Amino acid sequence: MGSLSMSARERTIRAIERRAPDRIPAYYSVLPGARDPYRQALADLWAEYPPDIVLFGYSESEEFSGRAGVPTADRWGAIWVSASGDLKGQVAVHPLADWAALGGFRWPASVGWPEFERAHAYLAHDQGAHYVLADGDTLFQRMMYLRGIEALLVDLVVGRPEVVELRDRICDYMLARIRRWAELGVDGIYFRDDWGSQNALLIRPSLWREVFKPAYASLFEAVHAGGCHVFFHSDGMIAAILPDLAEIGVDVLHPQMSLMGTDYLATQLGGRMSFMCDPDRQHVLPYGEPSEVAQHVIGVLDALAVFDGGLIGWGEVGPDVPVENVQAMVRAFAEWRGQ
């Protein structure tokens, strides 16, 4: 299992800051559809290889209702419907489908939600043993959920002024949450916006830099001012904006590595920022043999975990991933010793 000379929190901080951790820290995301079928197997695996990171703040129940076909409202008023109880839903009703609704829109409170109370209680109990990561929410995706993806993309291209107002109001919500997370004493804040298709950024890079880069810069500045690390997740091909993300202060990038390639990421950003590993969720994890999963994970580690750290092991456990492949992934992260 590796040395236990470092606490999980110290190990993770050293990995992020590229200061030679004793081993790769790890954290795993288990989708609702995998929890019940894998409950005992995962409990046994976590007992053998305990995760180093604890996440608070993601309001999963709004997007994963667990009730197929049953509409579920999120705190913003968007209505979600899932085709399956195991999978994330889609927004069926967009509160700002008509911009006329913007003036009377009821914005949710930023703080005062149960996730802050849970984090406060955990931090008091944990006493710094684990790295505590808080969800910073989503900007672009929140705009999509409220407005609708097609309408929002058209609005961005034609330059509708309401887009800027919506962006800024969501940023205000996110900034208030960032300040509260920092007051509680979390270690990092995780932002999530899927910016890429399989082949390219969803909008022109120049438009992204004009509309979204300044907003992210303000959010990341607030995170650093609170003494926390910035984590940023995006699925899809986002190579065009990787230098921008490094410039505005992303400490840990969580990309869809299989699209851009680990060698490319190492060449472009290795030593400049750290990475949260994302083993191939489309092919290798669900369909590979356990030996292929282990070989795949080791290849990622060999490419990216050589900058005196610089990598956090992560993997998504979905209902389509055999439990043997989950075990192979976790053990590969825990037992890797480098070149």
C-alpha positions in Angstrom: 0.0 0.0 0.0 2.9 2.3 0.3 4.3 4.5 3.1 2.0 5.8 5.8 4.4 8.5 6.9 2.3 11.2 5.5 -1.3 12.0 6.3 -3.8 11.9 3.4 -4.0 15.7 3.5 -0.3 16.2 3.4 0.1 13.7 0.6 -2.5 15.4 -1.5 -1.1 18.9 -0.9 2.4 17.7 -1.8 1.1 16.1 -5.0 -0.7 19.3 -6.0 2.2 21.5 -5.3 4.7 19.0 -6.8 6.7 18.5 -3.6 7.4 14.7 -3.7 4.5 12.9 -2.0 5.2 9.5 -0.6 2.7 8.0 -3.1 -0.1 9.1 -5.5 -3.1 10.3 -3.5 -6.4 9.1 -4.8 -10.1 9.8 -4.8 -13.0 8.1 -6.6 -16.4 9.1 -7.8 -19.1 6.4 -7.5 -22.2 7.0 -9.6 -25.6 6.2 -8.0 -26.2 3.2 -10.2 -23.0 1.5 -8.9 -23.5 2.1 -5.2 -25.9 -0.6 -4.2 -24.6 -3.4 -6.5 -21.0 -2.7 -5.4 -21.5 -1.6 -1.9 -19.7 -4.4 -0.1 -17.0 -4.7 -2.7 -16.2 -1.0 -2.5 -16.3 -1.0 1.3 -13.7 -3.7 1.2 -11.6 -1.9 -1.4 -11.7 1.4 0.5 -10.7 -0.4 3.7 -7.6 -1.7 2.0 -6.9 1.5 0.0 -8.5 4.4 1.8 -9.2 7.5 -0.4 -7.2 10.6 0.5 -9.8 13.2 -0.5 -13.3 13.9 0.8 -15.7 16.0 -1.3 -18.5 18.2 -0.1 -21.1 20.3 -1.8 -22.1 18.5 -5.0 -26.0 18.4 -5.0 -26.1 15.1 -6.8 -29.7 14.4 -6.0 -30.8 17.2 -8.2 -29.2 15.7 -11.3 -29.3 12.0 -10.3 -32.9 11.7 -9.0 -32.8 7.9 -8.9 -36.4 7.9 -10.1 -36.7 7.3 -13.8 -39.2 9.5 -15.5 -40.0 11.5 -12.4 -39.4 15.3 -12.7 -37.1 16.8 -10.1 -36.5 20.5 -9.5 -33.1 21.8 -8.6 -32.5 24.8 -6.4 -32.5 27.1 -9.5 -35.9 26.0 -10.7 -34.7 23.8 -13.6 -36.7 20.6 -14.0 -34.7 17.4 -14.5 -35.9 14.1 -15.8 -33.9 10.8 -15.9 -34.4 8.1 -18.4 -32.9 5.6 -15.9 -32.6 5.6 -12.1 -28.9 4.8 -12.6 -27.9 7.7 -14.8 -27.8 11.5 -14.7 -31.0 13.3 -16.0 -31.5 16.0 -18.5 -33.1 19.4 -18.1 -36.6 19.2 -19.4 -37.8 22.7 -18.4 -35.4 25.7 -18.6 -36.5 28.6 -16.4 -35.0 31.2 -18.7 -36.0 29.7 -22.0 -37.7 33.1 -22.5 -35.4 36.0 -21.6 -38.5 37.9 -20.4 -38.4 35.8 -17.3 -35.0 37.1 -16.3 -36.2 40.3 -14.6 -38.4 38.4 -12.1 -36.2 35.3 -11.7 -35.8 34.1 -8.1 -32.1 33.6 -7.6 -31.2 30.9 -5.0 -29.4 31.7 -1.8 -25.7 31.1 -2.1 -25.1 29.8 1.5 -27.1 28.4 4.3 -27.5 25.0 2.6 -27.0 21.6 4.3 -23.7 20.9 2.6 -22.0 23.7 4.6 -23.2 22.2 7.9 -22.0 18.8 6.9 -18.6 20.1 5.9 -18.2 22.1 9.1 -19.0 19.0 11.2 -16.6 16.8 9.2 -13.7 19.3 9.4 -14.1 19.5 13.2 -14.0 15.7 13.5 -11.3 15.0 10.9 -8.8 17.4 12.4 -6.8 17.8 9.1 -6.3 14.1 8.4 -7.8 14.2 4.9 -7.8 16.7 2.1 -11.2 18.4 1.9 -12.4 19.4 -1.5 -15.5 21.5 -1.9 -17.7 21.8 -5.0 -17.5 25.3 -6.5 -20.4 24.6 -8.8 -20.6 25.3 -12.5 -20.8 28.4 -14.6 -21.3 27.5 -18.3 -23.4 24.4 -17.5 -25.6 26.4 -15.1 -26.2 28.9 -17.9 -27.2 26.0 -20.2 -29.5 24.5 -17.6 -31.3 27.8 -17.1 -31.4 28.9 -20.7 -31.1 25.7 -22.8 -28.0 24.7 -24.8 -29.1 25.7 -28.3 -30.5 29.0 -27.2 -27.4 29.8 -25.1 -25.0 29.1 -28.0 -27.0 31.3 -30.3 -27.1 34.0 -27.7 -23.3 33.9 -27.4 -22.7 34.1 -31.1 -25.1 37.1 -31.6 -23.9 38.8 -28.4 -27.1 39.0 -26.4 -26.5 41.3 -23.4 -28.6 39.0 -21.1 -25.8 36.5 -21.4 -23.4 38.7 -19.5 -26.0 39.5 -16.8 -26.7 35.8 -16.4 -23.0 35.0 -16.2 -22.4 37.7 -13.6 -25.3 36.7 -11.4 -24.1 33.1 -11.4 -20.6 34.3 -10.6 -21.9 36.3 -7.6 -23.6 33.1 -6.3 -20.3 31.1 -6.8 -18.1 33.8 -5.2 -20.3 33.8 -2.1 -20.0 30.1 -1.8 -16.2 30.2 -2.4 -15.8 32.7 0.5 -17.9 30.4 2.8 -16.0 27.3 1.9 -12.7 29.1 2.6 -14.1 30.3 6.0 -14.8 26.7 6.9 -11.3 25.7 6.1 -11.5 23.5 3.1 -8.4 22.8 1.1 -9.5 23.0 -2.5 -12.5 24.0 -4.6 -13.6 22.0 -7.6 -15.2 23.7 -10.6 -16.9 21.6 -13.3 -17.9 22.8 -16.8 -17.8 20.5 -19.9 -16.4 22.7 -22.6 -15.5 20.3 -25.3 -17.1 18.0 -27.8 -15.2 14.9 -28.9 -13.3 17.0 -31.4 -13.2 20.7 -30.4 -14.3 23.4 -28.0 -18.0 24.1 -28.1 -17.5 27.8 -29.0 -14.7 29.7 -30.7 -11.7 30.0 -28.4 -11.7 33.8 -28.9 -15.3 34.0 -27.7 -14.4 31.8 -24.7 -11.6 34.2 -23.8 -13.9 37.2 -24.2 -16.9 36.0 -22.2 -15.7 33.3 -19.8 -12.0 33.7 -19.2 -12.4 36.9 -17.1 -15.2 35.3 -15.0 -13.1 32.2 -14.3 -10.1 34.4 -13.4 -12.2 36.2 -10.8 -13.4 32.9 -9.3 -10.0 31.4 -9.2 -8.5 34.6 -7.7 -11.1 34.3 -4.8 -10.1 30.7 -4.3 -6.5 31.5 -3.9 -7.3 34.5 -1.7 -9.0 32.1 0.6 -5.9 29.9 0.8 -7.3 27.0 -1.3 -6.3 25.2 -4.5 -8.3 25.5 -7.8 -9.5 22.3 -9.4 -11.1 22.5 -12.8 -12.9 19.7 -14.6 -14.0 19.6 -18.3 -14.8 16.7 -20.5 -14.1 17.0 -24.2 -11.4 18.3 -26.4 -10.3 21.5 -24.6 -6.7 21.8 -25.9 -7.3 25.3 -27.3 -7.8 26.8 -23.8 -5.3 24.8 -21.8 -2.7 27.6 -21.8 -5.5 30.0 -20.6 -6.5 27.8 -17.7 -2.8 27.6 -16.6 -2.5 31.4 -17.0 -5.5 32.2 -14.8 -4.5 29.9 -11.9 -5.8 26.4 -12.3 -3.8 24.2 -9.8 -5.3 20.8 -10.7 -6.7 20.1 -14.1 -9.2 17.3 -14.5 -9.5 16.7 -18.2 -10.8 13.8 -20.4 -7.3 12.5 -20.9 -8.1 9.9 -23.4 -9.1 12.6 -26.0 -6.0 14.7 -25.7 -3.4 12.1 -24.7 -1.2 12.0 -21.7 2.0 12.7 -23.7 0.4 15.9 -25.0 -0.7 17.0 -21.5 2.7 16.2 -20.1 4.5 18.2 -22.9 2.2 21.2 -22.7 1.5 21.5 -19.0 3.7 19.1 -17.0 5.4 21.0 -14.2 3.1 24.0 -14.7 -0.1 22.5 -13.2 -1.1 19.2 -11.7 -3.6 16.7 -13.0 -6.5 14.6 -11.7 -6.2 11.4 -13.6 -9.2 10.3 -15.6 -8.9 6.7 -16.9 -10.7 6.1 -20.2 -14.4 5.9 -19.2 -15.7 5.3 -22.7 -13.7 2.2 -23.6 -11.1 0.9 -21.2 -12.9 1.0 -17.8 -16.2 -0.5 -18.9 -14.9 -3.0 -21.6 -11.3 -3.8 -20.9 -9.9 -6.7 -19.0 -8.5 -6.0 -15.5 -5.0 -6.4 -16.9 -5.7 -3.8 -19.6 -7.1 -1.4 -17.0 -4.0 -1.7 -14.8 -1.7 -1.2 -17.8 -3.7 1.8 -18.9 -3.5 3.4 -15.5 0.2 2.7 -15.2 0.7 4.4 -18.6 -1.0 7.5 -17.4 1.1 7.5 -14.2 4.3 7.0 -16.1 3.6 10.0 -18.3 2.2 12.5 -15.7 3.3 11.6 -12.2 7.0 12.3 -12.8 7.0 16.0 -11.9 7.8 15.5 -8.2 4.1 14.6 -7.9 1.7 16.5 -10.0 -1.0 13.8 -10.2 -4.1 12.7 -8.2 -5.5 9.3 -8.9 -9.2 9.4 -9.8 -11.6 7.2 -11.5 -15.3 7.1 -12.1 -17.2 3.9 -10.9 -20.3 3.6 -13.0 -22.8 0.8 -13.3 -21.2 -0.3 -16.6 -17.7 -0.8 -15.0 -17.1 -4.4 -13.8 -16.1 -4.5 -10.1 -12.9 -6.4 -11.1 -11.9 -3.4 -13.2 -12.5 -1.0 -10.4 -10.3 -3.1 -8.2 -7.6 -3.1 -10.9 -7.7 0.6 -11.2 -7.5 1.3 -7.5 -4.7 -1.1 -6.9 -2.7 0.3 -9.8 -2.9 3.8 -8.3 -2.0 2.6 -4.8 0.9 0.3 -5.8 2.6 2.3 -8.5 6.2 3.1 -7.7 7.4 5.0 -10.8 10.0 4.4 -13.3 
